[in-house]
Amino acid sequence: MTKQITIPLYEDLLNGFNNTSIHGENETIQEARRNGFESFKRLGFPTRKNEDWKYTGITPFLQEQYHINGIAKEAEISAALINQASIPSLDSYRLVLLNGQLQTPIDTLPDFIRVKSIREAKENVDLVKYFGKNTDVNSFHFAALNTALFSNGLFLEIDAKAILDKPLHIVHAFTATGNLFIQPRHLIVVHSNASLSVIETVVSENPLSKIFVNSLTEVVVEENACFDHYVMQIAQIGTRLVHQTDVSQKRHSVYSNYTFSMPKADLIRNNLHVSLDDDQTETHLYGLYLGEGQQLIDNHSFINHKRPNCNSNEIYKGVLLDKAVGVFNGKVFVQPDAQKTNAFQQNNNLLLSNKATINTKPQLEIFADDVKCSHGATVGQLSKDAMFYLRSRGIGEEAARALLVNAFAFDVTEKIKIPALEQHVNHLIAQHIPVNKN
Amino acid sequence: MLKIKNLHARVEEKQILKGINLVVNAGEVHAIMGPNGSGKSSLASVLAGRENYEVLEGEVDFDGKDLLDMSPEDRAREGLFMAFQYPIEIPGVSNINFLRTALNEIRTYKKLPALDAKQFLRLSKEKQKLVEFDAKLVNRSLNEGFSGGEKKRNEIFQLAMLEPKLSILDETDSGLDIDALRIVASGVNKLRSKDNAFILITHYQRLLEYIVPDFVHVLYNGRIIKSGTKELALELEEKGYDWLKETFQEQTVQL
């Protein structure tokens, strides 16, 4: 493929696939890998000519010589790395994955919840049933690549009617001594009438080595099930995250996603796809991105209303400092069958520096005639009047700025149902704001 | 406490203050009156340190310190408080959290230990009662959705909490009904002491029936053209400002 000529990584990955033994894996997964590979071979890496990548040039992040071993080499896990993920006074179960590999021993979990590495779970009925079913490898470059060459990951399922009493905190830690290209793959199945709350935290270390994480999480929320899905991205400089989440919702289910992209990582690109496959579902997507330095944070979401009487609600807030660049693209698709759809979308941005950039694009495509949809996007700065009001009461400039940024984020942070996490997020925001001097 | 000497200031290209002289001592209440556009609110803004005002000349001494040299937050920490004519709504910042941050920043500046949650709550309850401020409003977002009267009462509640040396009330009476005016005035009266001072900026004599000033000044065209006692306010109420403007213009001609 001529268009990929400048990216040696493309060749390495093609060779990588041919050298990877998929023998011994389940037939469904082998099939998915082959499809993913064929598709990636055809698609290659995206360029700015692809509409979905218009504002996010990925090529500069693909130039390094990356290790692309199917399974990451043995790496040492450090307490300091795990500590980055800790959330003060959070009462939770915890799992740790290092470079996509589930670490043992595992916290004792109730019987109704099962956790396995995805390779180990290869013959699991639900894994075979759901794996790759909701991921479109024909249009999404990184999803195709992940499907072809994923190393390992997590398979998590909670039984029907079960309710986990406290959140499950999954720590995705990444570390490497050289440059590493790593592709974890996860599947979460919430069976009917079950209720689950998961906090995923992505952390990394060693800014000297470049770590490219192309991860993909498939989520299935069965009938009447409820899933609160929190994602905290607090990776370090040198880390590039491309993360796709493919969610399928069944009748009467509720899915809430909260994505917090915090400073430092070189690149964060989130593709969040929610497919409303049945009637009367409820979907909440809340996002907060805080960019500093030269960071590039890109959130692409896609809510696909396929059936009638579904509600979706999306609020993303962005705060950009220094020379950070933000991208928001919120696509809502209302299919001809999806009458009585309620879809609400909002994206607000605060630029705290003259050199920060935001590219925001709400995108509604409606093919049904009895629906209620709205969207809006704003870009602004901190109000001078509000700053003066706070300062005139003795609050210093930095503290005033932090208060106002927290207030800006409030519409999103107040939606967090776990008080310890809400406090932690507010703390992270306040921590990053005062360092900026414009 | 406050000594203003020959203060000149402008906003954008327009000169608004043209030589203000005023001395305010501890224990005193001064009323500043004057027609629209005379520079009353600008004086308050300059003293509080609003950014778009530029001081051209003159000095302001606040308890031995150069007020004009300080940032707005340091002025507040030194004990200056301005009740805003139009308090700002800040959704997402809770009233109580805002006050706690402010109070503790002021205490840190004065090298006092921060109040813990319990102490702060006790103080807040006590002051709410003193200025008759609705407890429900305390926990809401700062001024968000407050009525005009509620916003003004919130300013007085903040004043009570922060215990400043000098308070400047910028048209706090405007837009208040009689009951709200009485509550605001009684709050201020309860907070008056021999150690603090107030500057009331107002259009109407009505407020001064409730808060009796020691001195009344008339500001016109960027200068104080007449000072007197509370009787002056009554005279103004009766005669308006025109007779003063005429005298002032005659004086200017003579000069």
Boltz contact constraints between the chains, C-beta under 6 A:
constraints:
  - contact:
      token1: [A, 385]
      token2: [B, 88]
      max_distance: 6.0
  - contact:
      token1: [A, 386]
      token2: [B, 88]
      max_distance: 6.0
  - contact:
      token1: [A, 386]
      token2: [B, 90]
      max_distance: 6.0
  - contact:
      token1: [A, 388]
      token2: [B, 50]
      max_distance: 6.0
  - contact:
      token1: [A, 389]
      token2: [B, 88]
      max_distance: 6.0
  - contact:
      token1: [A, 391]
      token2: [B, 72]
      max_distance: 6.0
  - contact:
      token1: [A, 391]
      token2: [B, 73]
      max_distance: 6.0
  - contact:
      token1: [A, 392]
      token2: [B, 48]
      max_distance: 6.0
  - contact:
      token1: [A, 392]
      token2: [B, 72]
      max_distance: 6.0
  - contact:
      token1: [A, 392]
      token2: [B, 76]
      max_distance: 6.0
  - contact:
      token1: [A, 392]
      token2: [B, 82]
      max_distance: 6.0
  - contact:
      token1: [A, 393]
      token2: [B, 76]
      max_distance: 6.0
  - contact:
      token1: [A, 393]
      token2: [B, 102]
      max_distance: 6.0
  - contact:
      token1: [A, 394]
      token2: [B, 73]
      max_distance: 6.0
  - contact:
      token1: [A, 394]
      token2: [B, 76]
      max_distance: 6.0
  - contact:
      token1: [A, 394]
      token2: [B, 77]
      max_distance: 6.0
  - contact:
      token1: [A, 394]
      token2: [B, 102]
      max_distance: 6.0
  - contact:
      token1: [A, 394]
      token2: [B, 105]
      max_distance: 6.0
  - contact:
      token1: [A, 394]
      token2: [B, 106]
      max_distance: 6.0
  - contact:
      token1: [A, 395]
      token2: [B, 101]
      max_distance: 6.0
  - contact:
      token1: [A, 395]
      token2: [B, 102]
      max_distance: 6.0
  - contact:
      token1: [A, 395]
      token2: [B, 105]
      max_distance: 6.0
  - contact:
      token1: [A, 396]
      token2: [B, 73]
      max_distance: 6.0
  - contact:
      token1: [A, 403]
      token2: [B, 93]
      max_distance: 6.0
  - contact:
      token1: [A, 407]
      token2: [B, 90]
      max_distance: 6.0
  - contact:
      token1: [A, 407]
      token2: [B, 92]
      max_distance: 6.0
  - contact:
      token1: [A, 407]
      token2: [B, 93]
      max_distance: 6.0
  - contact:
      token1: [A, 410]
      token2: [B, 92]
      max_distance: 6.0
